[in-house]
Amino acid sequence: PATSRSVIHGIIRSSESAGGDTRDCDAFCSSGERKQWRDNRLRRAARFCLDLVPYKVPSVISREVASFKPELVYSCCANIQITALATKLAKDLRVPLIPHFMDDWISTLYTRRVWLAVHRPTLLRAVAAAMGLAPCGLAISDAMSSEYGAKFGVPFHAFMNCVTVPTELPPSEEVAAQGGLRLVYVGSFHPKRWQSLQEVASALGQLQHEGIPARLYVYAPARDLEEYGERLVAAGAQIVGSLRPDEVSHVLRDADVLVHVEAFEADPRAYTRLSVSTKIPQYMSTGHPLFCYGPGEVESCRYVERTGSGIVVGCRNQDALIEALRSLCQDPGLRRKLGRNGWATAREHHDVAEVRKRLRAVLAQAARGDRNLAERAFRT
């Protein structure tokens, strides 16, 4: 315990000196906020320590898994512990492992910190062992599928979020004269997305001064709203509250423009570089235009731009942000065109019925894969 406390304390001090949080907590936080800030640091440090401790599967669960007789193991992996657990299950059951990568955590996790020197090689060994049992892999985007296929030497298939898409383009409704354009954001504020949202809200405030009625309405988890809501309100956003999963579709349907943001900071920018947010297909299915603000090389932004389903501001420039918002707010024809493109993309690539068929076919082929190859992998 004494050693663990020393390690955790060292991690906290190292992460503070490395600029893990850009705020000067002592200067700007109340005593309660300082305690929460330190508690968050402690939890994060403890999480890093625990990542090196393998999960132990209780015997009763092992028996249940074995009696189920799975034909493969599917996992999003995401860290050392889960990757090692999925690999052990696949080896014990002598079945293929199918990893599904949602973000580029392989390239970014446990980097940029001296005190993670043990974690990084441990992670790479865990991923190598997992991929040794994988006849193929799944990725969150076409870009990731291409890059990871070349990296690991096995076929990768792109599977993004799938949604129920209306068979016909939903009718577009005129914006209420007094209420103005409703730009709606639904999602979390992490990693550091709240800063980009703050800038969008400020830009809309500038348009309001010009006489263009438009406002940002934000729905987010309660914890995110408690932590960052006041900053967004100060920038001009309307904080509406949190949503249950069954409420999301109604809120999206009543919007005029759907907003997606990504962080411009280096760490989250690298982490999400190859990702397509799960919200993008959901937004597209509504037939509403998207407005994206984030690094232009991040795949979520590239996908929206490539499909013509929204306007993308790919640089951190307030003038460019205001001009893009002005164009979208003042051109109903542009909004209809972008919304139509997004719906068509969702209909072709993200409809739940078609995606399920494709996923079933990929998994069935993996389960029927080369048994000789599998046996060699299990022996190693």
VOPA-351984 format. One record per residue (C-alpha): residue number from 1; x, z, y. Coordinates in nm, 3 decimals, decimal comma. Last residue first. Example, Ala and Ser with C-alpha at 12.3 -4.5 7.8 and 13.67 -1.06 7.14 Angstrom:
VOPA-351984
<mardren nr="2" X="1,367" Z="0,714" Y="-0,106"/>
<mardren nr="1" X="1,230" Z="0,780" Y="-0,450"/>
END
This chain:
VOPA-351984
<mardren nr="380" X="0,167" Z="-2,976" Y="-1,958"/>
<mardren nr="379" X="-0,033" Z="-2,982" Y="-2,281"/>
<mardren nr="378" X="-0,357" Z="-3,021" Y="-2,085"/>
<mardren nr="377" X="-0,223" Z="-3,329" Y="-1,904"/>
<mardren nr="376" X="-0,113" Z="-3,494" Y="-2,229"/>
<mardren nr="375" X="-0,459" Z="-3,431" Y="-2,376"/>
<mardren nr="374" X="-0,627" Z="-3,581" Y="-2,070"/>
<mardren nr="373" X="-0,423" Z="-3,900" Y="-2,091"/>
<mardren nr="372" X="-0,515" Z="-3,932" Y="-2,457"/>
<mardren nr="371" X="-0,880" Z="-3,868" Y="-2,372"/>
<mardren nr="370" X="-0,890" Z="-4,158" Y="-2,123"/>
<mardren nr="369" X="-1,209" Z="-4,100" Y="-1,926"/>
<mardren nr="368" X="-1,568" Z="-4,045" Y="-2,042"/>
<mardren nr="367" X="-1,611" Z="-3,746" Y="-1,808"/>
<mardren nr="366" X="-1,461" Z="-3,949" Y="-1,522"/>
<mardren nr="365" X="-1,705" Z="-4,236" Y="-1,588"/>
<mardren nr="364" X="-1,997" Z="-3,992" Y="-1,581"/>
<mardren nr="363" X="-1,868" Z="-3,838" Y="-1,257"/>
<mardren nr="362" X="-1,845" Z="-4,177" Y="-1,084"/>
<mardren nr="361" X="-2,188" Z="-4,290" Y="-1,209"/>
<mardren nr="360" X="-2,357" Z="-3,965" Y="-1,108"/>
<mardren nr="359" X="-2,199" Z="-3,988" Y="-0,763"/>
<mardren nr="358" X="-2,328" Z="-4,343" Y="-0,715"/>
<mardren nr="357" X="-2,681" Z="-4,255" Y="-0,821"/>
<mardren nr="356" X="-2,681" Z="-3,946" Y="-0,602"/>
<mardren nr="355" X="-2,562" Z="-4,151" Y="-0,304"/>
<mardren nr="354" X="-2,849" Z="-4,396" Y="-0,351"/>
<mardren nr="353" X="-3,120" Z="-4,130" Y="-0,358"/>
<mardren nr="352" X="-2,966" Z="-3,927" Y="-0,075"/>
<mardren nr="351" X="-2,947" Z="-4,209" Y="0,177"/>
<mardren nr="350" X="-2,600" Z="-4,202" Y="0,330"/>
<mardren nr="349" X="-2,456" Z="-4,554" Y="0,315"/>
<mardren nr="348" X="-2,723" Z="-4,816" Y="0,380"/>
<mardren nr="347" X="-2,997" Z="-4,606" Y="0,541"/>
<mardren nr="346" X="-2,747" Z="-4,397" Y="0,734"/>
<mardren nr="345" X="-2,581" Z="-4,709" Y="0,873"/>
<mardren nr="344" X="-2,919" Z="-4,863" Y="0,965"/>
<mardren nr="343" X="-3,021" Z="-4,539" Y="1,139"/>
<mardren nr="342" X="-2,698" Z="-4,531" Y="1,337"/>
<mardren nr="341" X="-2,731" Z="-4,892" Y="1,447"/>
<mardren nr="340" X="-3,091" Z="-4,836" Y="1,561"/>
<mardren nr="339" X="-2,989" Z="-4,528" Y="1,759"/>
<mardren nr="338" X="-2,710" Z="-4,718" Y="1,931"/>
<mardren nr="337" X="-2,945" Z="-5,001" Y="2,030"/>
<mardren nr="336" X="-3,219" Z="-4,765" Y="2,149"/>
<mardren nr="335" X="-2,972" Z="-4,567" Y="2,364"/>
<mardren nr="334" X="-2,830" Z="-4,886" Y="2,512"/>
<mardren nr="333" X="-3,179" Z="-5,002" Y="2,607"/>
<mardren nr="332" X="-3,252" Z="-4,664" Y="2,766"/>
<mardren nr="331" X="-2,955" Z="-4,706" Y="3,002"/>
<mardren nr="330" X="-2,921" Z="-4,435" Y="3,269"/>
<mardren nr="329" X="-2,834" Z="-4,137" Y="3,048"/>
<mardren nr="328" X="-2,587" Z="-4,328" Y="2,832"/>
<mardren nr="327" X="-2,397" Z="-4,477" Y="3,125"/>
<mardren nr="326" X="-2,386" Z="-4,145" Y="3,311"/>
<mardren nr="325" X="-2,258" Z="-3,970" Y="2,998"/>
<mardren nr="324" X="-1,978" Z="-4,224" Y="2,964"/>
<mardren nr="323" X="-1,888" Z="-4,193" Y="3,333"/>
<mardren nr="322" X="-1,884" Z="-3,812" Y="3,322"/>
<mardren nr="321" X="-1,656" Z="-3,804" Y="3,018"/>
<mardren nr="320" X="-1,420" Z="-4,066" Y="3,160"/>
<mardren nr="319" X="-1,389" Z="-3,863" Y="3,481"/>
<mardren nr="318" X="-1,337" Z="-3,539" Y="3,285"/>
<mardren nr="317" X="-1,054" Z="-3,679" Y="3,072"/>
<mardren nr="316" X="-0,966" Z="-3,529" Y="2,737"/>
<mardren nr="315" X="-0,955" Z="-3,851" Y="2,539"/>
<mardren nr="314" X="-1,174" Z="-4,006" Y="2,271"/>
<mardren nr="313" X="-1,501" Z="-4,039" Y="2,458"/>
<mardren nr="312" X="-1,727" Z="-4,194" Y="2,197"/>
<mardren nr="311" X="-2,066" Z="-4,353" Y="2,259"/>
<mardren nr="310" X="-2,295" Z="-4,379" Y="1,960"/>
<mardren nr="309" X="-2,407" Z="-4,560" Y="1,648"/>
<mardren nr="308" X="-2,182" Z="-4,864" Y="1,679"/>
<mardren nr="307" X="-2,064" Z="-4,820" Y="1,321"/>
<mardren nr="306" X="-1,694" Z="-4,823" Y="1,413"/>
<mardren nr="305" X="-1,746" Z="-4,590" Y="1,712"/>
<mardren nr="304" X="-1,934" Z="-4,331" Y="1,507"/>
<mardren nr="303" X="-1,678" Z="-4,358" Y="1,226"/>
<mardren nr="302" X="-1,381" Z="-4,332" Y="1,463"/>
<mardren nr="301" X="-1,522" Z="-4,014" Y="1,620"/>
<mardren nr="300" X="-1,573" Z="-3,846" Y="1,284"/>
<mardren nr="299" X="-1,237" Z="-3,984" Y="1,167"/>
<mardren nr="298" X="-1,032" Z="-3,805" Y="1,431"/>
<mardren nr="297" X="-0,809" Z="-4,063" Y="1,605"/>
<mardren nr="296" X="-1,016" Z="-4,066" Y="1,926"/>
<mardren nr="295" X="-0,974" Z="-3,695" Y="1,984"/>
<mardren nr="294" X="-1,310" Z="-3,542" Y="2,077"/>
<mardren nr="293" X="-1,638" Z="-3,610" Y="2,255"/>
<mardren nr="292" X="-1,909" Z="-3,787" Y="2,062"/>
<mardren nr="291" X="-2,253" Z="-3,887" Y="2,193"/>
<mardren nr="290" X="-2,489" Z="-4,007" Y="1,925"/>
<mardren nr="289" X="-2,796" Z="-4,227" Y="1,970"/>
<mardren nr="288" X="-3,123" Z="-4,127" Y="1,802"/>
<mardren nr="287" X="-3,259" Z="-4,304" Y="1,492"/>
<mardren nr="286" X="-3,295" Z="-3,971" Y="1,314"/>
<mardren nr="285" X="-3,081" Z="-4,070" Y="1,013"/>
<mardren nr="284" X="-2,770" Z="-4,100" Y="1,233"/>
<mardren nr="283" X="-2,773" Z="-3,730" Y="1,322"/>
<mardren nr="282" X="-2,783" Z="-3,626" Y="0,957"/>
<mardren nr="281" X="-2,509" Z="-3,877" Y="0,873"/>
<mardren nr="280" X="-2,290" Z="-3,726" Y="1,152"/>
<mardren nr="279" X="-2,372" Z="-3,358" Y="1,085"/>
<mardren nr="278" X="-2,161" Z="-3,340" Y="0,769"/>
<mardren nr="277" X="-1,859" Z="-3,408" Y="0,990"/>
<mardren nr="276" X="-1,641" Z="-3,699" Y="0,885"/>
<mardren nr="275" X="-1,293" Z="-3,575" Y="0,809"/>
<mardren nr="274" X="-0,955" Z="-3,752" Y="0,812"/>
<mardren nr="273" X="-0,810" Z="-3,591" Y="1,127"/>
<mardren nr="272" X="-1,009" Z="-3,267" Y="1,089"/>
<mardren nr="271" X="-0,708" Z="-3,042" Y="1,011"/>
<mardren nr="270" X="-0,474" Z="-3,227" Y="1,247"/>
<mardren nr="269" X="-0,709" Z="-3,187" Y="1,545"/>
<mardren nr="268" X="-0,782" Z="-2,830" Y="1,445"/>
<mardren nr="267" X="-0,410" Z="-2,748" Y="1,478"/>
<mardren nr="266" X="-0,320" Z="-2,964" Y="1,781"/>
<mardren nr="265" X="-0,596" Z="-2,860" Y="2,023"/>
<mardren nr="264" X="-0,844" Z="-3,135" Y="2,119"/>
<mardren nr="263" X="-1,140" Z="-2,983" Y="1,934"/>
<mardren nr="262" X="-1,421" Z="-3,204" Y="1,806"/>
<mardren nr="261" X="-1,767" Z="-3,261" Y="1,951"/>
<mardren nr="260" X="-2,095" Z="-3,409" Y="1,832"/>
<mardren nr="259" X="-2,399" Z="-3,448" Y="2,056"/>
<mardren nr="258" X="-2,737" Z="-3,593" Y="1,962"/>
<mardren nr="257" X="-2,926" Z="-3,783" Y="2,232"/>
<mardren nr="256" X="-3,302" Z="-3,782" Y="2,299"/>
<mardren nr="255" X="-3,386" Z="-3,477" Y="2,090"/>
<mardren nr="254" X="-3,722" Z="-3,400" Y="1,925"/>
<mardren nr="253" X="-3,618" Z="-3,537" Y="1,583"/>
<mardren nr="252" X="-3,302" Z="-3,327" Y="1,581"/>
<mardren nr="251" X="-3,501" Z="-3,007" Y="1,636"/>
<mardren nr="250" X="-3,748" Z="-3,094" Y="1,361"/>
<mardren nr="249" X="-3,469" Z="-3,181" Y="1,115"/>
<mardren nr="248" X="-3,290" Z="-2,849" Y="1,177"/>
<mardren nr="247" X="-3,583" Z="-2,616" Y="1,110"/>
<mardren nr="246" X="-3,561" Z="-2,615" Y="0,728"/>
<mardren nr="245" X="-3,196" Z="-2,505" Y="0,743"/>
<mardren nr="244" X="-3,285" Z="-2,202" Y="0,957"/>
<mardren nr="243" X="-3,179" Z="-2,241" Y="1,316"/>
<mardren nr="242" X="-2,995" Z="-2,030" Y="1,573"/>
<mardren nr="241" X="-3,067" Z="-2,001" Y="1,944"/>
<mardren nr="240" X="-3,163" Z="-2,211" Y="2,248"/>
<mardren nr="239" X="-2,851" Z="-2,179" Y="2,462"/>
<mardren nr="238" X="-2,903" Z="-2,414" Y="2,758"/>
<mardren nr="237" X="-2,568" Z="-2,545" Y="2,878"/>
<mardren nr="236" X="-2,461" Z="-2,527" Y="3,243"/>
<mardren nr="235" X="-2,093" Z="-2,427" Y="3,228"/>
<mardren nr="234" X="-2,182" Z="-2,058" Y="3,273"/>
<mardren nr="233" X="-2,425" Z="-2,092" Y="2,984"/>
<mardren nr="232" X="-2,142" Z="-2,229" Y="2,768"/>
<mardren nr="231" X="-1,917" Z="-1,935" Y="2,855"/>
<mardren nr="230" X="-2,196" Z="-1,687" Y="2,785"/>
<mardren nr="229" X="-2,255" Z="-1,835" Y="2,440"/>
<mardren nr="228" X="-1,895" Z="-1,794" Y="2,318"/>
<mardren nr="227" X="-1,882" Z="-1,484" Y="2,098"/>
<mardren nr="226" X="-2,250" Z="-1,398" Y="2,062"/>
<mardren nr="225" X="-2,343" Z="-1,763" Y="2,021"/>
<mardren nr="224" X="-2,081" Z="-1,807" Y="1,749"/>
<mardren nr="223" X="-2,209" Z="-1,500" Y="1,562"/>
<mardren nr="222" X="-2,569" Z="-1,619" Y="1,588"/>
<mardren nr="221" X="-2,493" Z="-1,958" Y="1,433"/>
<mardren nr="220" X="-2,548" Z="-2,250" Y="1,672"/>
<mardren nr="219" X="-2,817" Z="-2,442" Y="1,858"/>
<mardren nr="218" X="-2,720" Z="-2,580" Y="2,199"/>
<mardren nr="217" X="-2,928" Z="-2,777" Y="2,450"/>
<mardren nr="216" X="-2,723" Z="-2,990" Y="2,693"/>
<mardren nr="215" X="-2,906" Z="-3,113" Y="3,000"/>
<mardren nr="214" X="-3,000" Z="-3,437" Y="3,172"/>
<mardren nr="213" X="-3,175" Z="-3,514" Y="3,500"/>
<mardren nr="212" X="-2,961" Z="-3,761" Y="3,700"/>
<mardren nr="211" X="-2,986" Z="-3,659" Y="4,067"/>
<mardren nr="210" X="-2,615" Z="-3,672" Y="4,145"/>
<mardren nr="209" X="-2,595" Z="-3,293" Y="4,124"/>
<mardren nr="208" X="-2,750" Z="-3,326" Y="3,778"/>
<mardren nr="207" X="-2,469" Z="-3,564" Y="3,685"/>
<mardren nr="206" X="-2,211" Z="-3,299" Y="3,775"/>
<mardren nr="205" X="-2,392" Z="-3,047" Y="3,557"/>
<mardren nr="204" X="-2,378" Z="-3,298" Y="3,273"/>
<mardren nr="203" X="-1,999" Z="-3,300" Y="3,307"/>
<mardren nr="202" X="-1,991" Z="-2,919" Y="3,293"/>
<mardren nr="201" X="-2,200" Z="-2,917" Y="2,975"/>
<mardren nr="200" X="-1,969" Z="-3,172" Y="2,813"/>
<mardren nr="199" X="-1,665" Z="-2,962" Y="2,911"/>
<mardren nr="198" X="-1,814" Z="-2,647" Y="2,758"/>
<mardren nr="197" X="-1,895" Z="-2,838" Y="2,441"/>
<mardren nr="196" X="-1,528" Z="-2,938" Y="2,415"/>
<mardren nr="195" X="-1,423" Z="-2,573" Y="2,449"/>
<mardren nr="194" X="-1,685" Z="-2,461" Y="2,197"/>
<mardren nr="193" X="-1,533" Z="-2,689" Y="1,935"/>
<mardren nr="192" X="-1,248" Z="-2,444" Y="1,881"/>
<mardren nr="191" X="-1,258" Z="-2,483" Y="1,500"/>
<mardren nr="190" X="-1,529" Z="-2,371" Y="1,523"/>
<mardren nr="189" X="-1,829" Z="-2,370" Y="1,754"/>
<mardren nr="188" X="-2,081" Z="-2,415" Y="1,474"/>
<mardren nr="187" X="-2,359" Z="-2,671" Y="1,455"/>
<mardren nr="186" X="-2,650" Z="-2,833" Y="1,636"/>
<mardren nr="185" X="-2,593" Z="-2,999" Y="1,973"/>
<mardren nr="184" X="-2,883" Z="-3,157" Y="2,161"/>
<mardren nr="183" X="-2,884" Z="-3,381" Y="2,468"/>
<mardren nr="182" X="-3,237" Z="-3,376" Y="2,612"/>
<mardren nr="181" X="-3,280" Z="-3,630" Y="2,892"/>
<mardren nr="180" X="-3,502" Z="-3,523" Y="3,178"/>
<mardren nr="179" X="-3,771" Z="-3,258" Y="3,180"/>
<mardren nr="178" X="-3,953" Z="-3,393" Y="3,482"/>
<mardren nr="177" X="-3,996" Z="-3,757" Y="3,383"/>
<mardren nr="176" X="-4,027" Z="-3,694" Y="3,011"/>
<mardren nr="175" X="-3,793" Z="-3,927" Y="2,825"/>
<mardren nr="174" X="-3,971" Z="-4,213" Y="2,654"/>
<mardren nr="173" X="-4,005" Z="-4,193" Y="2,279"/>
<mardren nr="172" X="-3,810" Z="-4,393" Y="2,023"/>
<mardren nr="171" X="-4,003" Z="-4,475" Y="1,706"/>
<mardren nr="170" X="-3,831" Z="-4,377" Y="1,379"/>
<mardren nr="169" X="-3,668" Z="-4,678" Y="1,211"/>
<mardren nr="168" X="-3,843" Z="-4,735" Y="0,880"/>
<mardren nr="167" X="-3,757" Z="-4,611" Y="0,531"/>
<mardren nr="166" X="-3,678" Z="-4,270" Y="0,678"/>
<mardren nr="165" X="-3,340" Z="-4,134" Y="0,563"/>
<mardren nr="164" X="-3,317" Z="-3,827" Y="0,339"/>
<mardren nr="163" X="-2,960" Z="-3,708" Y="0,371"/>
<mardren nr="162" X="-2,621" Z="-3,746" Y="0,204"/>
<mardren nr="161" X="-2,305" Z="-3,585" Y="0,341"/>
<mardren nr="160" X="-1,999" Z="-3,798" Y="0,276"/>
<mardren nr="159" X="-1,868" Z="-3,927" Y="-0,054"/>
<mardren nr="158" X="-1,564" Z="-4,156" Y="-0,047"/>
<mardren nr="157" X="-1,413" Z="-4,237" Y="-0,388"/>
<mardren nr="156" X="-1,047" Z="-4,187" Y="-0,478"/>
<mardren nr="155" X="-0,862" Z="-4,370" Y="-0,755"/>
<mardren nr="154" X="-0,541" Z="-4,203" Y="-0,874"/>
<mardren nr="153" X="-0,183" Z="-4,232" Y="-0,745"/>
<mardren nr="152" X="-0,176" Z="-3,901" Y="-0,558"/>
<mardren nr="151" X="-0,062" Z="-4,007" Y="-0,208"/>
<mardren nr="150" X="-0,193" Z="-4,366" Y="-0,222"/>
<mardren nr="149" X="-0,539" Z="-4,249" Y="-0,330"/>
<mardren nr="148" X="-0,516" Z="-3,970" Y="-0,076"/>
<mardren nr="147" X="-0,469" Z="-4,212" Y="0,215"/>
<mardren nr="146" X="-0,743" Z="-4,454" Y="0,107"/>
<mardren nr="145" X="-1,000" Z="-4,184" Y="0,027"/>
<mardren nr="144" X="-0,914" Z="-4,000" Y="0,347"/>
<mardren nr="143" X="-0,986" Z="-4,309" Y="0,554"/>
<mardren nr="142" X="-1,303" Z="-4,386" Y="0,358"/>
<mardren nr="141" X="-1,431" Z="-4,038" Y="0,433"/>
<mardren nr="140" X="-1,515" Z="-3,702" Y="0,274"/>
<mardren nr="139" X="-1,299" Z="-3,757" Y="-0,034"/>
<mardren nr="138" X="-1,353" Z="-3,756" Y="-0,410"/>
<mardren nr="137" X="-1,079" Z="-3,772" Y="-0,671"/>
<mardren nr="136" X="-1,005" Z="-3,958" Y="-0,990"/>
<mardren nr="135" X="-0,874" Z="-3,896" Y="-1,343"/>
<mardren nr="134" X="-0,791" Z="-3,543" Y="-1,224"/>
<mardren nr="133" X="-0,605" Z="-3,302" Y="-1,456"/>
<mardren nr="132" X="-0,261" Z="-3,363" Y="-1,302"/>
<mardren nr="131" X="-0,433" Z="-3,347" Y="-0,963"/>
<mardren nr="130" X="-0,497" Z="-2,977" Y="-1,020"/>
<mardren nr="129" X="-0,136" Z="-2,904" Y="-1,114"/>
<mardren nr="128" X="-0,009" Z="-3,093" Y="-0,809"/>
<mardren nr="127" X="-0,255" Z="-2,903" Y="-0,586"/>
<mardren nr="126" X="-0,135" Z="-2,567" Y="-0,721"/>
<mardren nr="125" X="0,231" Z="-2,665" Y="-0,677"/>
<mardren nr="124" X="0,162" Z="-2,772" Y="-0,318"/>
<mardren nr="123" X="-0,015" Z="-2,442" Y="-0,248"/>
<mardren nr="122" X="0,270" Z="-2,234" Y="-0,386"/>
<mardren nr="121" X="0,517" Z="-2,439" Y="-0,180"/>
<mardren nr="120" X="0,321" Z="-2,351" Y="0,138"/>
<mardren nr="119" X="0,236" Z="-1,989" Y="0,062"/>
<mardren nr="118" X="0,592" Z="-1,862" Y="0,025"/>
<mardren nr="117" X="0,705" Z="-1,979" Y="0,370"/>
<mardren nr="116" X="0,386" Z="-1,845" Y="0,528"/>
<mardren nr="115" X="0,571" Z="-1,582" Y="0,736"/>
<mardren nr="114" X="0,759" Z="-1,856" Y="0,919"/>
<mardren nr="113" X="0,436" Z="-2,004" Y="1,060"/>
<mardren nr="112" X="0,375" Z="-2,374" Y="1,141"/>
<mardren nr="111" X="0,221" Z="-2,449" Y="0,801"/>
<mardren nr="110" X="0,003" Z="-2,253" Y="0,558"/>
<mardren nr="109" X="-0,273" Z="-2,520" Y="0,550"/>
<mardren nr="108" X="-0,212" Z="-2,843" Y="0,743"/>
<mardren nr="107" X="-0,127" Z="-3,125" Y="0,504"/>
<mardren nr="106" X="-0,331" Z="-3,006" Y="0,205"/>
<mardren nr="105" X="-0,604" Z="-2,884" Y="0,441"/>
<mardren nr="104" X="-0,692" Z="-3,243" Y="0,531"/>
<mardren nr="103" X="-1,065" Z="-3,174" Y="0,531"/>
<mardren nr="102" X="-1,352" Z="-3,225" Y="0,286"/>
<mardren nr="101" X="-1,154" Z="-3,293" Y="-0,032"/>
<mardren nr="100" X="-1,357" Z="-3,318" Y="-0,355"/>
<mardren nr="99" X="-1,150" Z="-3,236" Y="-0,663"/>
<mardren nr="98" X="-1,267" Z="-3,360" Y="-1,005"/>
<mardren nr="97" X="-1,107" Z="-3,166" Y="-1,292"/>
<mardren nr="96" X="-1,124" Z="-3,325" Y="-1,636"/>
<mardren nr="95" X="-1,217" Z="-3,120" Y="-1,945"/>
<mardren nr="94" X="-1,010" Z="-2,911" Y="-2,187"/>
<mardren nr="93" X="-1,228" Z="-2,601" Y="-2,128"/>
<mardren nr="92" X="-0,926" Z="-2,375" Y="-2,075"/>
<mardren nr="91" X="-0,747" Z="-2,646" Y="-1,877"/>
<mardren nr="90" X="-1,048" Z="-2,720" Y="-1,657"/>
<mardren nr="89" X="-1,109" Z="-2,349" Y="-1,594"/>
<mardren nr="88" X="-0,742" Z="-2,289" Y="-1,509"/>
<mardren nr="87" X="-0,735" Z="-2,582" Y="-1,266"/>
<mardren nr="86" X="-1,052" Z="-2,467" Y="-1,090"/>
<mardren nr="85" X="-0,907" Z="-2,115" Y="-1,053"/>
<mardren nr="84" X="-0,573" Z="-2,245" Y="-0,922"/>
<mardren nr="83" X="-0,747" Z="-2,458" Y="-0,658"/>
<mardren nr="82" X="-0,976" Z="-2,170" Y="-0,563"/>
<mardren nr="81" X="-0,689" Z="-1,925" Y="-0,514"/>
<mardren nr="80" X="-0,447" Z="-2,159" Y="-0,338"/>
<mardren nr="79" X="-0,694" Z="-2,293" Y="-0,080"/>
<mardren nr="78" X="-0,962" Z="-2,559" Y="-0,020"/>
<mardren nr="77" X="-1,052" Z="-2,639" Y="-0,387"/>
<mardren nr="76" X="-1,365" Z="-2,851" Y="-0,322"/>
<mardren nr="75" X="-1,434" Z="-2,821" Y="-0,694"/>
<mardren nr="74" X="-1,594" Z="-3,013" Y="-0,981"/>
<mardren nr="73" X="-1,511" Z="-2,921" Y="-1,343"/>
<mardren nr="72" X="-1,593" Z="-3,168" Y="-1,618"/>
<mardren nr="71" X="-1,802" Z="-3,212" Y="-1,934"/>
<mardren nr="70" X="-1,934" Z="-2,857" Y="-1,915"/>
<mardren nr="69" X="-2,008" Z="-2,675" Y="-2,242"/>
<mardren nr="68" X="-2,256" Z="-2,418" Y="-2,106"/>
<mardren nr="67" X="-2,143" Z="-2,180" Y="-2,379"/>
<mardren nr="66" X="-1,787" Z="-2,195" Y="-2,241"/>
<mardren nr="65" X="-1,905" Z="-2,111" Y="-1,889"/>
<mardren nr="64" X="-2,111" Z="-1,818" Y="-2,015"/>
<mardren nr="63" X="-1,820" Z="-1,689" Y="-2,223"/>
<mardren nr="62" X="-1,583" Z="-1,708" Y="-1,926"/>
<mardren nr="61" X="-1,844" Z="-1,528" Y="-1,715"/>
<mardren nr="60" X="-1,861" Z="-1,238" Y="-1,964"/>
<mardren nr="59" X="-1,481" Z="-1,230" Y="-1,985"/>
<mardren nr="58" X="-1,447" Z="-1,169" Y="-1,612"/>
<mardren nr="57" X="-1,254" Z="-1,445" Y="-1,431"/>
<mardren nr="56" X="-0,941" Z="-1,313" Y="-1,264"/>
<mardren nr="55" X="-0,874" Z="-1,481" Y="-0,932"/>
<mardren nr="54" X="-0,508" Z="-1,530" Y="-0,852"/>
<mardren nr="53" X="-0,339" Z="-1,323" Y="-0,578"/>
<mardren nr="52" X="-0,140" Z="-1,545" Y="-0,338"/>
<mardren nr="51" X="-0,443" Z="-1,614" Y="-0,120"/>
<mardren nr="50" X="-0,494" Z="-1,238" Y="-0,093"/>
<mardren nr="49" X="-0,205" Z="-1,207" Y="0,153"/>
<mardren nr="48" X="-0,344" Z="-1,482" Y="0,375"/>
<mardren nr="47" X="-0,687" Z="-1,321" Y="0,370"/>
<mardren nr="46" X="-0,538" Z="-0,985" Y="0,467"/>
<mardren nr="45" X="-0,380" Z="-1,148" Y="0,773"/>
<mardren nr="44" X="-0,709" Z="-1,309" Y="0,871"/>
<mardren nr="43" X="-0,898" Z="-0,984" Y="0,824"/>
<mardren nr="42" X="-0,641" Z="-0,798" Y="1,034"/>
<mardren nr="41" X="-0,652" Z="-1,054" Y="1,313"/>
<mardren nr="40" X="-1,033" Z="-1,039" Y="1,318"/>
<mardren nr="39" X="-1,011" Z="-0,659" Y="1,338"/>
<mardren nr="38" X="-0,766" Z="-0,687" Y="1,629"/>
<mardren nr="37" X="-1,003" Z="-0,915" Y="1,822"/>
<mardren nr="36" X="-1,300" Z="-0,690" Y="1,739"/>
<mardren nr="35" X="-1,107" Z="-0,389" Y="1,871"/>
<mardren nr="34" X="-1,012" Z="-0,579" Y="2,186"/>
<mardren nr="33" X="-1,375" Z="-0,683" Y="2,232"/>
<mardren nr="32" X="-1,488" Z="-0,320" Y="2,216"/>
<mardren nr="31" X="-1,220" Z="-0,217" Y="2,466"/>
<mardren nr="30" X="-1,332" Z="-0,493" Y="2,701"/>
<mardren nr="29" X="-1,143" Z="-0,820" Y="2,701"/>
<mardren nr="28" X="-0,973" Z="-1,018" Y="2,983"/>
<mardren nr="27" X="-0,631" Z="-0,864" Y="3,042"/>
<mardren nr="26" X="-0,563" Z="-0,698" Y="2,708"/>
<mardren nr="25" X="-0,697" Z="-1,000" Y="2,523"/>
<mardren nr="24" X="-0,465" Z="-1,251" Y="2,686"/>
<mardren nr="23" X="-0,652" Z="-1,549" Y="2,541"/>
<mardren nr="22" X="-0,473" Z="-1,839" Y="2,376"/>
<mardren nr="21" X="-0,507" Z="-1,691" Y="2,030"/>
<mardren nr="20" X="-0,253" Z="-1,783" Y="1,760"/>
<mardren nr="19" X="0,017" Z="-1,806" Y="2,030"/>
<mardren nr="18" X="0,320" Z="-1,767" Y="1,807"/>
<mardren nr="17" X="0,376" Z="-1,416" Y="1,941"/>
<mardren nr="16" X="0,028" Z="-1,316" Y="1,825"/>
<mardren nr="15" X="0,076" Z="-1,479" Y="1,484"/>
<mardren nr="14" X="0,406" Z="-1,296" Y="1,435"/>
<mardren nr="13" X="0,258" Z="-0,957" Y="1,533"/>
<mardren nr="12" X="-0,039" Z="-1,003" Y="1,300"/>
<mardren nr="11" X="0,181" Z="-1,123" Y="1,013"/>
<mardren nr="10" X="0,419" Z="-0,832" Y="1,060"/>
<mardren nr="9" X="0,133" Z="-0,582" Y="1,051"/>
<mardren nr="8" X="0,004" Z="-0,746" Y="0,732"/>
<mardren nr="7" X="0,347" Z="-0,725" Y="0,568"/>
<mardren nr="6" X="0,397" Z="-0,363" Y="0,674"/>
<mardren nr="5" X="0,052" Z="-0,262" Y="0,553"/>
<mardren nr="4" X="0,115" Z="-0,434" Y="0,221"/>
<mardren nr="3" X="0,446" Z="-0,251" Y="0,181"/>
<mardren nr="2" X="0,279" Z="0,084" Y="0,246"/>
<mardren nr="1" X="0,000" Z="0,000" Y="0,000"/>
END
